[in-house]
Amino acid sequence: MTGKTMHQTEADLRATLATLAQRYGAIAAKADSDAAKNRARQISQAARDICTVLSTGRLPGYLAAAAPLAEVHTDEEPAS
């Protein structure tokens, strides 16, 4: 990546992700057909997931369970 595309600070990255969540919400709000409304629900969920990560610093539990990551911070306690 170049200097122009790389985020220099965590604040820059957080602001960009917040903007992405807002844009997802705006796209979802424009749904007008049944197929579009189904896709809009998925887009809205993605926007909520981004907001959750920004506010808590953790992935939603359902995403962490599906993520093939070695270490993931989630909003759920690990199973014993």
N, C-alpha and C positions, 0 to 999 in steps of 0.2 A: 504494500500500500504506500501511497505517497503521503507527504505531510499534509496535503489538502484533504485527504479522505480519512486520515487517522485521527481519532479523538485524542485530544491532548490531556484532558482531565476527566475524572469521574463525573463531574458536574455536566460537562459537555455530553457525555454518553447518556446520562440520565435524562437530560433535556431532549435529546434526540429520540430516546425510547418513549418518553411521554408524548412527544409529537406524533410518533408512529401510532401509539394507542389512540390518540385523538382522531387521526386520519382513518384508522380502522373503524372507529365508531361512526364517523361520518359516512363511510362507504356502506356500512351495514344499515344505516338509517334510510338509505335510498332504495332499498329492496322493494320491488313492486310485483313480482310474480312468486308463485309458490316455490319454484326452484331457487329463485334469488333469495327468498326469505329463509330457506334452509341454509344456504351459504352464508347469509347474513348472521344467523345464529352462531355459526362457526367463527366468523370474523369477530363478532362481539365477544365470544369467549376468549379469543386470542388477545383482544384489547384488555379484557379483565385480567388475564394472566400476566400481561406486561405490567399492568398497574399493581398487581399483587407483588410481583418481584421487586418493583421499585419501592413499594411502601414497606415490605417486610424483609427484603433481601433474601427471600427463599422462594424456591419453585413451589407451585401448588402440588399437593401430594400426588394427584393422579398423573401429573407430568413426570415427577421424579420416579414414580414406579415404572413408567414406560421408558425412561431415559437410560441408555446403556452407559452411564457415566460411573467411574470408579467412586467418586465422592461427590455427593450432591447435598446441598443444604435445602431442606424441605420444611413445609409448615406442619408436618406430622412427626410424631415421635417414632423412632425406629422400633420395629417389632422385636420382642424378646424371645 
